[in-house]
């Protein structure tokens, strides 16, 4: 049983902690906000150590009286001060996001080394130290690859990311990505949550229902079984069509044959954020399961990897379709939610009246 003297000592200790932390809020800058939140967490741990369970139970049940009521009031003050601090941080972030856009031209180079047991990416960038670069793999033959790793940029601008080689036999898309929204407070403050001041050939713009954002992204086609091979991470040379964004749509593609897979390198005047699907079909039906999908790049280009159906494919067709349902917000606004603004010879119509862009590329040889 905790006597009155002991309990009073506990309250005095709690009051002292609260008073000290409230004083520390005076003149608090946005840079110190995240540190203060951590201090609140430490304070909560100290309170838990000092207050006996019976008092906490009565406070929770609303039965606190006399000295317990004082403690209850202290807890309320602590809670309100914490809320005030969180509101302060939110306001600071709003101020940061309203700052004038100053383009930050981001650069990145590197090498991807394919080893028997691991894949290693070594790179250098002008992102600030501490920025997190994430690597993932997309495979048309595997719904879930299990590869999603990251590393922070070092003081000299370098980063090293390594992961176990899953040894997929199909060509995969290796994706390097810097998303300002996925960073700590200091990095967000530098680049803004939405990254709208970012510039450079690696920058992709994503228009979603909750707003627009820019990210740094590099996509490379990699064969994980090419042990000993090294690939360069280089800035893409976009080739923007003059009629990009026009309602009269065109799409085209070249086919490359690698082992049991068909690589579709597509071009179009679709705007970034458009989502395209590619599938293999015979003259009478689509061969389900032999397909891939992707968002188009800033210049309307796209990359698809489609598996062979396990039979002769020469003379069959690669169908490429614009999927408005999966496209981003800006695409639906331009072309219409049901494709009502789409024009040209590539436009088809579903039975329900929804319109979409479609083209077919003939497979000219059998894959191995």
Buried (B, 14 or more C-beta within 10 A) or exposed (E): EBEEEEBEEBBEBBBEBBEEBEEEBEEBEBEEBEEBBEBBEEBBEEBEEBBEEEBBEBBEEEEBEEBBEBBBEBBEBBEEBBEEBEEBBEEBBEEBEEEEEEEBEBBBEBEBBBBEEEBBBBBBBEBBEBBBBBBBBBBBBBEEBEBEBBBBBEEEBBBEBBBEBBEBEBBBBBBBBBBBEBBEBEBBBBBBBBBBBBBBBBBBBBBEEEEBBBBBBBBBBBBBBEEEEEBEBEEBEEEEBEEBBBBEBBBEBEBEBBBBBBBBBBBBBBBBBBBBBBBBBEEEEEBEEBBBBBBBBBBBBBBBBBBBBEEEBEEBBBBBBBBBEEBBBBBBEBBBEBBEEBBEEBBBEEEEEBBBBBBEBEBEEEBE
